């Protein structure tokens, strides 16, 4: 569960991991089977919640995109 600040999970619905998060599904799949990363941010500045290093090839194009959802 993401009840603790500064934690994340990969799930098909944010409400499955935190009861205060919205009930929704991944827009890229168009149904409830898609997975997404769900983050419960931290109130302490500069806290790393998730980090990953990847290798890249020089002179090659890469595409990175992200979607965000906020509910209050």
Predicted model as a PDB file, atoms N, CA, C, CB and O in Angstrom, pLDDT in the B-factor column:
MODEL        1                                                                  
ATOM      1  N   UNK A   1       0.839  -1.193   0.000  1.00 57.00           N  
ATOM      2  CA  UNK A   1       0.000   0.000   0.000  1.00 57.00           C  
ATOM      3  C   UNK A   1       0.878   1.248   0.000  1.00 57.00           C  
ATOM      4  CB  UNK A   1      -0.951   0.003   1.220  1.00 57.00           C  
ATOM      5  O   UNK A   1       1.989   1.248   0.530  1.00 57.00           O  
ATOM      6  N   UNK A   2       0.357   2.298  -0.600  1.00 62.00           N  
ATOM      7  CA  UNK A   2       1.101   3.546  -0.709  1.00 62.00           C  
ATOM      8  C   UNK A   2       0.708   4.557   0.363  1.00 62.00           C  
ATOM      9  CB  UNK A   2       0.892   4.149  -2.073  1.00 62.00           C  
ATOM     10  O   UNK A   2       0.814   5.764   0.147  1.00 62.00           O  
ATOM     11  N   UNK A   3       0.268   4.082   1.489  1.00 72.00           N  
ATOM     12  CA  UNK A   3      -0.165   5.023   2.519  1.00 72.00           C  
ATOM     13  C   UNK A   3       1.006   5.826   3.074  1.00 72.00           C  
ATOM     14  CB  UNK A   3      -0.865   4.279   3.649  1.00 72.00           C  
ATOM     15  O   UNK A   3       0.800   6.877   3.681  1.00 72.00           O  
ATOM     16  N   UNK A   4       2.224   5.348   2.876  1.00 82.00           N  
ATOM     17  CA  UNK A   4       3.403   6.080   3.333  1.00 82.00           C  
ATOM     18  C   UNK A   4       3.881   7.009   2.225  1.00 82.00           C  
ATOM     19  CB  UNK A   4       4.534   5.105   3.758  1.00 82.00           C  
ATOM     20  O   UNK A   4       3.940   6.612   1.061  1.00 82.00           O  
ATOM     21  N   UNK A   5       4.219   8.234   2.581  1.00 87.00           N  
ATOM     22  CA  UNK A   5       4.726   9.183   1.601  1.00 87.00           C  
ATOM     23  C   UNK A   5       6.069   8.715   1.057  1.00 87.00           C  
ATOM     24  CB  UNK A   5       4.856  10.583   2.221  1.00 87.00           C  
ATOM     25  O   UNK A   5       6.832   8.043   1.752  1.00 87.00           O  
ATOM     26  N   UNK A   6       6.350   9.075  -0.189  1.00 89.00           N  
ATOM     27  CA  UNK A   6       7.622   8.740  -0.793  1.00 89.00           C  
ATOM     28  C   UNK A   6       7.703   7.305  -1.279  1.00 89.00           C  
ATOM     29  CB  UNK A   6       8.712   8.993   0.175  1.00 89.00           C  
ATOM     30  O   UNK A   6       8.797   6.745  -1.355  1.00 89.00           O  
ATOM     31  N   UNK A   7       6.563   6.691  -1.614  1.00 89.00           N  
ATOM     32  CA  UNK A   7       6.543   5.310  -2.096  1.00 89.00           C  
ATOM     33  C   UNK A   7       5.839   5.248  -3.452  1.00 89.00           C  
ATOM     34  CB  UNK A   7       5.838   4.377  -1.070  1.00 89.00           C  
ATOM     35  O   UNK A   7       5.115   6.168  -3.833  1.00 89.00           O  
ATOM     36  N   UNK A   8       6.065   4.149  -4.171  1.00 92.00           N  
ATOM     37  CA  UNK A   8       5.421   3.972  -5.477  1.00 92.00           C  
ATOM     38  C   UNK A   8       5.012   2.524  -5.650  1.00 92.00           C  
ATOM     39  CB  UNK A   8       6.360   4.408  -6.625  1.00 92.00           C  
ATOM     40  O   UNK A   8       5.442   1.643  -4.907  1.00 92.00           O  
ATOM     41  N   UNK A   9       4.172   2.298  -6.648  1.00 92.00           N  
ATOM     42  CA  UNK A   9       3.723   0.950  -6.992  1.00 92.00           C  
ATOM     43  C   UNK A   9       3.390   0.927  -8.482  1.00 92.00           C  
ATOM     44  CB  UNK A   9       2.483   0.521  -6.126  1.00 92.00           C  
ATOM     45  O   UNK A   9       3.129   1.972  -9.078  1.00 92.00           O  
ATOM     46  N   UNK A  10       3.400  -0.256  -9.077  1.00 92.00           N  
ATOM     47  CA  UNK A  10       2.941  -0.442 -10.448  1.00 92.00           C  
ATOM     48  C   UNK A  10       1.656  -1.254 -10.355  1.00 92.00           C  
ATOM     49  CB  UNK A  10       4.036  -1.161 -11.354  1.00 92.00           C  
ATOM     50  O   UNK A  10       1.646  -2.358  -9.810  1.00 92.00           O  
ATOM     51  N   UNK A  11       0.573  -0.701 -10.892  1.00 91.00           N  
ATOM     52  CA  UNK A  11      -0.749  -1.293 -10.714  1.00 91.00           C  
ATOM     53  C   UNK A  11      -1.650  -0.929 -11.896  1.00 91.00           C  
ATOM     54  CB  UNK A  11      -1.384  -0.822  -9.383  1.00 91.00           C  
ATOM     55  O   UNK A  11      -1.288  -0.087 -12.719  1.00 91.00           O  
ATOM     56  N   UNK A  12      -2.793  -1.548 -11.978  1.00 89.00           N  
ATOM     57  CA  UNK A  12      -3.760  -1.233 -13.029  1.00 89.00           C  
ATOM     58  C   UNK A  12      -4.750  -0.149 -12.600  1.00 89.00           C  
ATOM     59  CB  UNK A  12      -4.517  -2.488 -13.427  1.00 89.00           C  
ATOM     60  O   UNK A  12      -5.511   0.350 -13.429  1.00 89.00           O  
ATOM     61  N   UNK A  13      -4.748   0.222 -11.312  1.00 89.00           N  
ATOM     62  CA  UNK A  13      -5.695   1.203 -10.806  1.00 89.00           C  
ATOM     63  C   UNK A  13      -5.114   1.848  -9.547  1.00 89.00           C  
ATOM     64  CB  UNK A  13      -7.077   0.546 -10.510  1.00 89.00           C  
ATOM     65  O   UNK A  13      -4.839   1.134  -8.583  1.00 89.00           O  
ATOM     66  N   UNK A  14      -4.918   3.160  -9.516  1.00 89.00           N  
ATOM     67  CA  UNK A  14      -4.349   3.814  -8.344  1.00 89.00           C  
ATOM     68  C   UNK A  14      -5.121   3.535  -7.056  1.00 89.00           C  
ATOM     69  CB  UNK A  14      -4.291   5.290  -8.576  1.00 89.00           C  
ATOM     70  O   UNK A  14      -4.521   3.442  -5.985  1.00 89.00           O  
ATOM     71  N   UNK A  15      -6.435   3.400  -7.148  1.00 90.00           N  
ATOM     72  CA  UNK A  15      -7.255   3.152  -5.968  1.00 90.00           C  
ATOM     73  C   UNK A  15      -6.975   1.781  -5.349  1.00 90.00           C  
ATOM     74  CB  UNK A  15      -8.726   3.265  -6.328  1.00 90.00           C  
ATOM     75  O   UNK A  15      -7.306   1.552  -4.186  1.00 90.00           O  
ATOM     76  N   UNK A  16      -6.371   0.870  -6.111  1.00 90.00           N  
ATOM     77  CA  UNK A  16      -6.013  -0.445  -5.565  1.00 90.00           C  
ATOM     78  C   UNK A  16      -4.889  -0.364  -4.534  1.00 90.00           C  
ATOM     79  CB  UNK A  16      -5.601  -1.377  -6.691  1.00 90.00           C  
ATOM     80  O   UNK A  16      -4.781  -1.233  -3.669  1.00 90.00           O  
ATOM     81  N   UNK A  17      -4.048   0.674  -4.619  1.00 90.00           N  
ATOM     82  CA  UNK A  17      -2.891   0.768  -3.728  1.00 90.00           C  
ATOM     83  C   UNK A  17      -2.990   1.899  -2.713  1.00 90.00           C  
ATOM     84  CB  UNK A  17      -1.649   0.945  -4.539  1.00 90.00           C  
ATOM     85  O   UNK A  17      -2.189   1.963  -1.780  1.00 90.00           O  
ATOM     86  N   UNK A  18      -3.964   2.795  -2.881  1.00 88.00           N  
ATOM     87  CA  UNK A  18      -4.156   3.874  -1.916  1.00 88.00           C  
ATOM     88  C   UNK A  18      -5.623   4.289  -1.971  1.00 88.00           C  
ATOM     89  CB  UNK A  18      -3.203   5.093  -2.214  1.00 88.00           C  
ATOM     90  O   UNK A  18      -6.103   4.739  -3.012  1.00 88.00           O  
ATOM     91  N   UNK A  19      -6.324   4.143  -0.874  1.00 86.00           N  
ATOM     92  CA  UNK A  19      -7.770   4.395  -0.863  1.00 86.00           C  
ATOM     93  C   UNK A  19      -8.128   5.854  -1.137  1.00 86.00           C  
ATOM     94  CB  UNK A  19      -8.348   3.983   0.467  1.00 86.00           C  
ATOM     95  O   UNK A  19      -9.269   6.138  -1.502  1.00 86.00           O  
ATOM     96  N   UNK A  20      -7.191   6.784  -0.972  1.00 86.00           N  
ATOM     97  CA  UNK A  20      -7.474   8.192  -1.266  1.00 86.00           C  
ATOM     98  C   UNK A  20      -7.179   8.563  -2.717  1.00 86.00           C  
ATOM     99  CB  UNK A  20      -6.666   9.081  -0.346  1.00 86.00           C  
ATOM    100  O   UNK A  20      -7.412   9.705  -3.113  1.00 86.00           O  
ATOM    101  N   UNK A  21      -6.671   7.624  -3.520  1.00 87.00           N  
ATOM    102  CA  UNK A  21      -6.368   7.911  -4.922  1.00 87.00           C  
ATOM    103  C   UNK A  21      -7.576   7.593  -5.796  1.00 87.00           C  
ATOM    104  CB  UNK A  21      -5.137   7.105  -5.391  1.00 87.00           C  
ATOM    105  O   UNK A  21      -8.407   6.752  -5.455  1.00 87.00           O  
ATOM    106  N   UNK A  22      -7.652   8.284  -6.926  1.00 85.00           N  
ATOM    107  CA  UNK A  22      -8.776   8.162  -7.841  1.00 85.00           C  
ATOM    108  C   UNK A  22      -8.874   6.739  -8.431  1.00 85.00           C  
ATOM    109  CB  UNK A  22      -8.645   9.198  -8.967  1.00 85.00           C  
ATOM    110  O   UNK A  22      -7.864   6.054  -8.589  1.00 85.00           O  
ATOM    111  N   UNK A  23     -10.073   6.322  -8.744  1.00 87.00           N  
ATOM    112  CA  UNK A  23     -10.337   5.034  -9.374  1.00 87.00           C  
ATOM    113  C   UNK A  23     -10.312   5.250 -10.885  1.00 87.00           C  
ATOM    114  CB  UNK A  23     -11.716   4.427  -8.900  1.00 87.00           C  
ATOM    115  O   UNK A  23     -11.256   5.813 -11.439  1.00 87.00           O  
ATOM    116  N   UNK A  24      -9.239   4.811 -11.568  1.00 85.00           N  
ATOM    117  CA  UNK A  24      -9.095   5.003 -13.007  1.00 85.00           C  
ATOM    118  C   UNK A  24      -8.204   3.916 -13.590  1.00 85.00           C  
ATOM    119  CB  UNK A  24      -8.519   6.399 -13.319  1.00 85.00           C  
ATOM    120  O   UNK A  24      -7.576   3.164 -12.845  1.00 85.00           O  
ATOM    121  N   UNK A  25      -8.144   3.827 -14.915  1.00 82.00           N  
ATOM    122  CA  UNK A  25      -7.275   2.840 -15.544  1.00 82.00           C  
ATOM    123  C   UNK A  25      -6.337   3.520 -16.533  1.00 82.00           C  
ATOM    124  CB  UNK A  25      -8.107   1.756 -16.250  1.00 82.00           C  
ATOM    125  O   UNK A  25      -6.523   4.685 -16.884  1.00 82.00           O  
ATOM    126  N   UNK A  26      -5.328   2.779 -16.975  1.00 77.00           N  
ATOM    127  CA  UNK A  26      -4.301   3.274 -17.878  1.00 77.00           C  
ATOM    128  C   UNK A  26      -4.902   3.676 -19.224  1.00 77.00           C  
ATOM    129  CB  UNK A  26      -3.217   2.216 -18.077  1.00 77.00           C  
ATOM    130  O   UNK A  26      -5.523   2.848 -19.891  1.00 77.00           O  
ATOM    131  N   UNK A  27      -4.729   4.914 -19.625  1.00 74.00           N  
ATOM    132  CA  UNK A  27      -5.325   5.423 -20.871  1.00 74.00           C  
ATOM    133  C   UNK A  27      -4.724   4.782 -22.122  1.00 74.00           C  
ATOM    134  CB  UNK A  27      -5.151   6.929 -20.948  1.00 74.00           C  
ATOM    135  O   UNK A  27      -5.381   4.769 -23.163  1.00 74.00           O  
ATOM    136  N   UNK A  28      -3.504   4.252 -22.057  1.00 72.00           N  
ATOM    137  CA  UNK A  28      -2.866   3.713 -23.262  1.00 72.00           C  
ATOM    138  C   UNK A  28      -3.431   2.369 -23.683  1.00 72.00           C  
ATOM    139  CB  UNK A  28      -1.386   3.580 -23.042  1.00 72.00           C  
ATOM    140  O   UNK A  28      -3.356   2.022 -24.861  1.00 72.00           O  
ATOM    141  N   UNK A  29      -3.986   1.609 -22.770  1.00 62.00           N  
ATOM    142  CA  UNK A  29      -4.582   0.315 -23.085  1.00 62.00           C  
ATOM    143  C   UNK A  29      -6.062   0.437 -23.424  1.00 62.00           C  
ATOM    144  CB  UNK A  29      -4.399  -0.639 -21.923  1.00 62.00           C  
ATOM    145  O   UNK A  29      -6.596  -0.370 -24.184  1.00 62.00           O  
ATOM    146  N   UNK A  30      -6.723   1.442 -22.864  1.00 65.00           N  
ATOM    147  CA  UNK A  30      -8.138   1.635 -23.122  1.00 65.00           C  
ATOM    148  C   UNK A  30      -9.039   0.693 -22.348  1.00 65.00           C  
ATOM    149  CB  UNK A  30      -8.401   1.480 -24.565  1.00 65.00           C  
ATOM    150  O   UNK A  30     -10.244   0.639 -22.596  1.00 65.00           O  
ATOM    151  N   UNK A  31      -8.474  -0.039 -21.428  1.00 68.00           N  
ATOM    152  CA  UNK A  31      -9.269  -0.919 -20.574  1.00 68.00           C  
ATOM    153  C   UNK A  31      -8.560  -1.107 -19.238  1.00 68.00           C  
ATOM    154  CB  UNK A  31      -9.512  -2.289 -21.262  1.00 68.00           C  
ATOM    155  O   UNK A  31      -7.526  -0.481 -19.005  1.00 68.00           O  
ATOM    156  N   UNK A  32      -9.072  -1.927 -18.384  1.00 71.00           N  
ATOM    157  CA  UNK A  32      -8.530  -2.059 -17.035  1.00 71.00           C  
ATOM    158  C   UNK A  32      -7.317  -2.973 -16.929  1.00 71.00           C  
ATOM    159  CB  UNK A  32      -9.589  -2.560 -16.131  1.00 71.00           C  
ATOM    160  O   UNK A  32      -6.850  -3.219 -15.816  1.00 71.00           O  
ATOM    161  N   UNK A  33      -6.782  -3.492 -18.041  1.00 78.00           N  
ATOM    162  CA  UNK A  33      -5.642  -4.414 -17.947  1.00 78.00           C  
ATOM    163  C   UNK A  33      -4.288  -3.712 -18.037  1.00 78.00           C  
ATOM    164  CB  UNK A  33      -5.736  -5.451 -19.039  1.00 78.00           C  
ATOM    165  O   UNK A  33      -3.270  -4.337 -17.739  1.00 78.00           O  
ATOM    166  N   UNK A  34      -4.235  -2.440 -18.435  1.00 83.00           N  
ATOM    167  CA  UNK A  34      -2.964  -1.727 -18.558  1.00 83.00           C  
ATOM    168  C   UNK A  34      -2.380  -1.384 -17.196  1.00 83.00           C  
ATOM    169  CB  UNK A  34      -3.149  -0.456 -19.375  1.00 83.00           C  
ATOM    170  O   UNK A  34      -3.111  -1.174 -16.228  1.00 83.00           O  
ATOM    171  N   UNK A  35      -1.050  -1.331 -17.135  1.00 87.00           N  
ATOM    172  CA  UNK A  35      -0.373  -1.006 -15.879  1.00 87.00           C  
ATOM    173  C   UNK A  35       0.197   0.403 -15.922  1.00 87.00           C  
ATOM    174  CB  UNK A  35       0.743  -2.018 -15.590  1.00 87.00           C  
ATOM    175  O   UNK A  35       0.510   0.925 -16.992  1.00 87.00           O  
ATOM    176  N   UNK A  36       0.329   1.011 -14.751  1.00 88.00           N  
ATOM    177  CA  UNK A  36       0.900   2.342 -14.628  1.00 88.00           C  
ATOM    178  C   UNK A  36       1.679   2.452 -13.328  1.00 88.00           C  
ATOM    179  CB  UNK A  36      -0.197   3.417 -14.693  1.00 88.00           C  
ATOM    180  O   UNK A  36       1.445   1.710 -12.375  1.00 88.00           O  
ATOM    181  N   UNK A  37       2.599   3.385 -13.316  1.00 89.00           N  
ATOM    182  CA  UNK A  37       3.332   3.668 -12.088  1.00 89.00           C  
ATOM    183  C   UNK A  37       2.533   4.695 -11.297  1.00 89.00           C  
ATOM    184  CB  UNK A  37       4.784   4.184 -12.388  1.00 89.00           C  
ATOM    185  O   UNK A  37       2.149   5.734 -11.832  1.00 89.00           O  
ATOM    186  N   UNK A  38       2.287   4.408 -10.040  1.00 90.00           N  
ATOM    187  CA  UNK A  38       1.522   5.293  -9.159  1.00 90.00           C  
ATOM    188  C   UNK A  38       2.449   5.719  -8.024  1.00 90.00           C  
ATOM    189  CB  UNK A  38       0.220   4.583  -8.604  1.00 90.00           C  
ATOM    190  O   UNK A  38       3.055   4.877  -7.362  1.00 90.00           O  
ATOM    191  N   UNK A  39       2.556   7.030  -7.803  1.00 89.00           N  
ATOM    192  CA  UNK A  39       3.506   7.564  -6.830  1.00 89.00           C  
ATOM    193  C   UNK A  39       2.763   8.349  -5.759  1.00 89.00           C  
ATOM    194  CB  UNK A  39       4.558   8.457  -7.520  1.00 89.00           C  
ATOM    195  O   UNK A  39       1.895   9.165  -6.067  1.00 89.00           O  
ATOM    196  N   UNK A  40       3.105   8.099  -4.513  1.00 87.00           N  
ATOM    197  CA  UNK A  40       2.657   8.934  -3.406  1.00 87.00           C  
ATOM    198  C   UNK A  40       3.846   9.816  -3.049  1.00 87.00           C  
ATOM    199  CB  UNK A  40       2.154   8.072  -2.162  1.00 87.00           C  
ATOM    200  O   UNK A  40       4.787   9.362  -2.398  1.00 87.00           O  
ATOM    201  N   UNK A  41       3.805  11.078  -3.475  1.00 85.00           N  
ATOM    202  CA  UNK A  41       4.932  11.989  -3.280  1.00 85.00           C  
ATOM    203  C   UNK A  41       5.284  12.199  -1.818  1.00 85.00           C  
ATOM    204  CB  UNK A  41       4.629  13.312  -3.912  1.00 85.00           C  
ATOM    205  O   UNK A  41       4.515  11.868  -0.915  1.00 85.00           O  
ATOM    206  N   UNK A  42       6.446  12.748  -1.616  1.00 88.00           N  
ATOM    207  CA  UNK A  42       6.955  13.001  -0.275  1.00 88.00           C  
ATOM    208  C   UNK A  42       6.920  14.491   0.012  1.00 88.00           C  
ATOM    209  CB  UNK A  42       8.386  12.452  -0.115  1.00 88.00           C  
ATOM    210  O   UNK A  42       7.162  15.294  -0.889  1.00 88.00           O  
ATOM    211  N   UNK A  43       6.628  14.873   1.223  1.00 89.00           N  
ATOM    212  CA  UNK A  43       6.593  16.287   1.591  1.00 89.00           C  
ATOM    213  C   UNK A  43       7.981  16.851   1.865  1.00 89.00           C  
ATOM    214  CB  UNK A  43       5.719  16.482   2.807  1.00 89.00           C  
ATOM    215  O   UNK A  43       8.135  18.065   1.994  1.00 89.00           O  
ATOM    216  N   UNK A  44       8.992  15.993   1.956  1.00 90.00           N  
ATOM    217  CA  UNK A  44      10.362  16.449   2.169  1.00 90.00           C  
ATOM    218  C   UNK A  44      11.018  16.747   0.818  1.00 90.00           C  
ATOM    219  CB  UNK A  44      11.182  15.387   2.958  1.00 90.00           C  
ATOM    220  O   UNK A  44      11.067  15.866  -0.041  1.00 90.00           O  
ATOM    221  N   UNK A  45      11.521  17.963   0.613  1.00 91.00           N  
ATOM    222  CA  UNK A  45      12.138  18.323  -0.668  1.00 91.00           C  
ATOM    223  C   UNK A  45      13.304  17.390  -1.025  1.00 91.00           C  
ATOM    224  CB  UNK A  45      12.630  19.775  -0.624  1.00 91.00           C  
ATOM    225  O   UNK A  45      14.021  16.904  -0.150  1.00 91.00           O  
ATOM    226  N   UNK A  46      13.471  17.157  -2.323  1.00 92.00           N  
ATOM    227  CA  UNK A  46      14.593  16.389  -2.886  1.00 92.00           C  
ATOM    228  C   UNK A  46      14.602  14.915  -2.489  1.00 92.00           C  
ATOM    229  CB  UNK A  46      15.887  17.013  -2.461  1.00 92.00           C  
ATOM    230  O   UNK A  46      15.646  14.268  -2.571  1.00 92.00           O  
ATOM    231  N   UNK A  47      13.481  14.380  -2.067  1.00 91.00           N  
ATOM    232  CA  UNK A  47      13.391  12.955  -1.762  1.00 91.00           C  
ATOM    233  C   UNK A  47      13.233  12.176  -3.063  1.00 91.00           C  
ATOM    234  CB  UNK A  47      12.206  12.664  -0.795  1.00 91.00           C  
ATOM    235  O   UNK A  47      12.337  12.470  -3.854  1.00 91.00           O  
ATOM    236  N   UNK A  48      14.089  11.192  -3.292  1.00 91.00           N  
ATOM    237  CA  UNK A  48      13.986  10.359  -4.489  1.00 91.00           C  
ATOM    238  C   UNK A  48      12.992   9.243  -4.207  1.00 91.00           C  
ATOM    239  CB  UNK A  48      15.382   9.779  -4.906  1.00 91.00           C  
ATOM    240  O   UNK A  48      13.199   8.426  -3.310  1.00 91.00           O  
ATOM    241  N   UNK A  49      11.920   9.214  -4.973  1.00 90.00           N  
ATOM    242  CA  UNK A  49      10.888   8.194  -4.806  1.00 90.00           C  
ATOM    243  C   UNK A  49      11.161   7.005  -5.726  1.00 90.00           C  
ATOM    244  CB  UNK A  49       9.490   8.784  -5.091  1.00 90.00           C  
ATOM    245  O   UNK A  49      10.929   5.857  -5.349  1.00 90.00           O  
ATOM    246  N   UNK A  50      11.655   7.285  -6.929  1.00 91.00           N  
ATOM    247  CA  UNK A  50      12.007   6.236  -7.884  1.00 91.00           C  
ATOM    248  C   UNK A  50      13.131   6.757  -8.763  1.00 91.00           C  
ATOM    249  CB  UNK A  50      10.772   5.804  -8.744  1.00 91.00           C  
ATOM    250  O   UNK A  50      13.157   7.934  -9.121  1.00 91.00           O  
ATOM    251  N   UNK A  51      14.064   5.866  -9.111  1.00 92.00           N  
ATOM    252  CA  UNK A  51      15.181   6.248  -9.969  1.00 92.00           C  
ATOM    253  C   UNK A  51      15.656   5.021 -10.723  1.00 92.00           C  
ATOM    254  CB  UNK A  51      16.340   6.875  -9.145  1.00 92.00           C  
ATOM    255  O   UNK A  51      15.679   3.919 -10.176  1.00 92.00           O  
ATOM    256  N   UNK A  52      16.033   5.209 -11.974  1.00 91.00           N  
ATOM    257  CA  UNK A  52      16.557   4.104 -12.774  1.00 91.00           C  
ATOM    258  C   UNK A  52      17.555   4.657 -13.779  1.00 91.00           C  
ATOM    259  CB  UNK A  52      15.410   3.335 -13.495  1.00 91.00           C  
ATOM    260  O   UNK A  52      17.288   5.670 -14.426  1.00 91.00           O  
ATOM    261  N   UNK A  53      18.692   4.005 -13.914  1.00 94.00           N  
ATOM    262  CA  UNK A  53      19.680   4.369 -14.922  1.00 94.00           C  
ATOM    263  C   UNK A  53      19.502   3.461 -16.130  1.00 94.00           C  
ATOM    264  CB  UNK A  53      21.127   4.266 -14.355  1.00 94.00           C  
ATOM    265  O   UNK A  53      19.272   2.261 -15.985  1.00 94.00           O  
ATOM    266  N   UNK A  54      19.609   4.038 -17.324  1.00 90.00           N  
ATOM    267  CA  UNK A  54      19.527   3.242 -18.550  1.00 90.00           C  
ATOM    268  C   UNK A  54      20.710   3.584 -19.444  1.00 90.00           C  
ATOM    269  CB  UNK A  54      18.181   3.494 -19.296  1.00 90.00           C  
ATOM    270  O   UNK A  54      21.213   4.708 -19.419  1.00 90.00           O  
ATOM    271  N   UNK A  55      21.148   2.622 -20.226  1.00 94.00           N  
ATOM    272  CA  UNK A  55      22.225   2.847 -21.184  1.00 94.00           C  
ATOM    273  C   UNK A  55      21.631   3.370 -22.485  1.00 94.00           C  
ATOM    274  CB  UNK A  55      23.036   1.545 -21.431  1.00 94.00           C  
ATOM    275  O   UNK A  55      20.582   2.905 -22.932  1.00 94.00           O  
ATOM    276  N   UNK A  56      22.304   4.329 -23.081  1.00 93.00           N  
ATOM    277  CA  UNK A  56      21.870   4.862 -24.364  1.00 93.00           C  
ATOM    278  C   UNK A  56      23.024   4.786 -25.361  1.00 93.00           C  
ATOM    279  CB  UNK A  56      21.367   6.322 -24.213  1.00 93.00           C  
ATOM    280  O   UNK A  56      24.196   4.749 -24.984  1.00 93.00           O  
ATOM    281  N   UNK A  57      22.666   4.762 -26.623  1.00 96.00           N  
ATOM    282  CA  UNK A  57      23.642   4.725 -27.701  1.00 96.00           C  
ATOM    283  C   UNK A  57      23.833   6.138 -28.253  1.00 96.00           C  
ATOM    284  CB  UNK A  57      23.193   3.746 -28.821  1.00 96.00           C  
ATOM    285  O   UNK A  57      22.849   6.806 -28.570  1.00 96.00           O  
ATOM    286  N   UNK A  58      25.085   6.608 -28.374  1.00 95.00           N  
ATOM    287  CA  UNK A  58      25.312   7.945 -28.927  1.00 95.00           C  
ATOM    288  C   UNK A  58      24.750   8.061 -30.347  1.00 95.00           C  
ATOM    289  CB  UNK A  58      26.813   8.274 -28.925  1.00 95.00           C  
ATOM    290  O   UNK A  58      24.759   7.093 -31.108  1.00 95.00           O  
ATOM    291  N   UNK A  59      24.263   9.250 -30.692  1.00 96.00           N  
ATOM    292  CA  UNK A  59      23.734   9.573 -32.021  1.00 96.00           C  
ATOM    293  C   UNK A  59      22.494   8.766 -32.393  1.00 96.00           C  
ATOM    294  CB  UNK A  59      24.799   9.348 -33.057  1.00 96.00           C  
ATOM    295  O   UNK A  59      22.222   8.571 -33.577  1.00 96.00           O  
ATOM    296  N   UNK A  60      21.757   8.306 -31.426  1.00 95.00           N  
ATOM    297  CA  UNK A  60      20.506   7.594 -31.673  1.00 95.00           C  
ATOM    298  C   UNK A  60      19.382   8.380 -31.000  1.00 95.00           C  
ATOM    299  CB  UNK A  60      20.570   6.113 -31.139  1.00 95.00           C  
ATOM    300  O   UNK A  60      19.546   8.871 -29.883  1.00 95.00           O  
ATOM    301  N   UNK A  61      18.227   8.497 -31.688  1.00 94.00           N  
ATOM    302  CA  UNK A  61      17.083   9.220 -31.147  1.00 94.00           C  
ATOM    303  C   UNK A  61      16.303   8.334 -30.177  1.00 94.00           C  
ATOM    304  CB  UNK A  61      16.167   9.708 -32.282  1.00 94.00           C  
ATOM    305  O   UNK A  61      16.098   7.147 -30.428  1.00 94.00           O  
ATOM    306  N   UNK A  62      15.873   8.932 -29.066  1.00 90.00           N  
ATOM    307  CA  UNK A  62      15.040   8.251 -28.081  1.00 90.00           C  
ATOM    308  C   UNK A  62      13.806   9.102 -27.829  1.00 90.00           C  
ATOM    309  CB  UNK A  62      15.821   7.990 -26.757  1.00 90.00           C  
ATOM    310  O   UNK A  62      13.870  10.329 -27.888  1.00 90.00           O  
ATOM    311  N   UNK A  63      12.704   8.462 -27.551  1.00 89.00           N  
ATOM    312  CA  UNK A  63      11.461   9.164 -27.275  1.00 89.00           C  
ATOM    313  C   UNK A  63      10.994   8.800 -25.874  1.00 89.00           C  
ATOM    314  CB  UNK A  63      10.374   8.821 -28.331  1.00 89.00           C  
ATOM    315  O   UNK A  63      10.816   7.622 -25.563  1.00 89.00           O  
ATOM    316  N   UNK A  64      10.800   9.785 -25.044  1.00 82.00           N  
ATOM    317  CA  UNK A  64      10.293   9.583 -23.690  1.00 82.00           C  
ATOM    318  C   UNK A  64       9.042  10.425 -23.533  1.00 82.00           C  
ATOM    319  CB  UNK A  64      11.365   9.954 -22.610  1.00 82.00           C  
ATOM    320  O   UNK A  64       9.023  11.599 -23.903  1.00 82.00           O  
ATOM    321  N   UNK A  65       8.008   9.831 -22.989  1.00 80.00           N  
ATOM    322  CA  UNK A  65       6.798  10.599 -22.718  1.00 80.00           C  
ATOM    323  C   UNK A  65       6.224  10.191 -21.372  1.00 80.00           C  
ATOM    324  CB  UNK A  65       5.754  10.397 -23.838  1.00 80.00           C  
ATOM    325  O   UNK A  65       6.498   9.103 -20.865  1.00 80.00           O  
ATOM    326  N   UNK A  66       5.442  11.062 -20.815  1.00 81.00           N  
ATOM    327  CA  UNK A  66       4.820  10.782 -19.522  1.00 81.00           C  
ATOM    328  C   UNK A  66       3.448  11.458 -19.487  1.00 81.00           C  
ATOM    329  CB  UNK A  66       5.724  11.280 -18.337  1.00 81.00           C  
ATOM    330  O   UNK A  66       3.236  12.496 -20.113  1.00 81.00           O  
ATOM    331  N   UNK A  67       2.546  10.863 -18.761  1.00 79.00           N  
ATOM    332  CA  UNK A  67       1.228  11.415 -18.546  1.00 79.00           C  
ATOM    333  C   UNK A  67       1.042  11.602 -17.052  1.00 79.00           C  
ATOM    334  CB  UNK A  67       0.124  10.503 -19.147  1.00 79.00           C  
ATOM    335  O   UNK A  67       1.558  10.822 -16.252  1.00 79.00           O  
ATOM    336  N   UNK A  68       0.329  12.600 -16.691  1.00 79.00           N  
ATOM    337  CA  UNK A  68       0.072  12.838 -15.283  1.00 79.00           C  
ATOM    338  C   UNK A  68      -1.411  12.980 -15.015  1.00 79.00           C  
ATOM    339  CB  UNK A  68       0.807  14.074 -14.812  1.00 79.00           C  
ATOM    340  O   UNK A  68      -2.171  13.434 -15.871  1.00 79.00           O  
ATOM    341  N   UNK A  69      -1.811  12.592 -13.830  1.00 75.00           N  
ATOM    342  CA  UNK A  69      -3.201  12.775 -13.397  1.00 75.00           C  
ATOM    343  C   UNK A  69      -3.157  13.271 -11.955  1.00 75.00           C  
ATOM    344  CB  UNK A  69      -4.043  11.431 -13.524  1.00 75.00           C  
ATOM    345  O   UNK A  69      -2.355  12.804 -11.147  1.00 75.00           O  
ATOM    346  N   UNK A  70      -4.003  14.190 -11.660  1.00 69.00           N  
ATOM    347  CA  UNK A  70      -4.057  14.764 -10.315  1.00 69.00           C  
ATOM    348  C   UNK A  70      -5.517  14.808  -9.898  1.00 69.00           C  
ATOM    349  CB  UNK A  70      -3.403  16.196 -10.264  1.00 69.00           C  
ATOM    350  O   UNK A  70      -6.384  15.226 -10.665  1.00 69.00           O  
ATOM    351  N   UNK A  71      -5.766  14.385  -8.712  1.00 63.00           N  
ATOM    352  CA  UNK A  71      -7.130  14.427  -8.201  1.00 63.00           C  
ATOM    353  C   UNK A  71      -7.115  14.979  -6.792  1.00 63.00           C  
ATOM    354  CB  UNK A  71      -7.782  13.029  -8.233  1.00 63.00           C  
ATOM    355  O   UNK A  71      -6.252  14.616  -5.993  1.00 63.00           O  
ATOM    356  N   UNK A  72      -8.054  15.847  -6.476  1.00 60.00           N  
ATOM    357  CA  UNK A  72      -8.103  16.370  -5.109  1.00 60.00           C  
ATOM    358  C   UNK A  72      -9.494  16.244  -4.546  1.00 60.00           C  
ATOM    359  CB  UNK A  72      -7.651  17.828  -5.064  1.00 60.00           C  
ATOM    360  O   UNK A  72      -9.735  16.631  -3.403  1.00 60.00           O  
TER     361      UNK A  72                                                      
ENDMDL                                                                          
END                                                                             
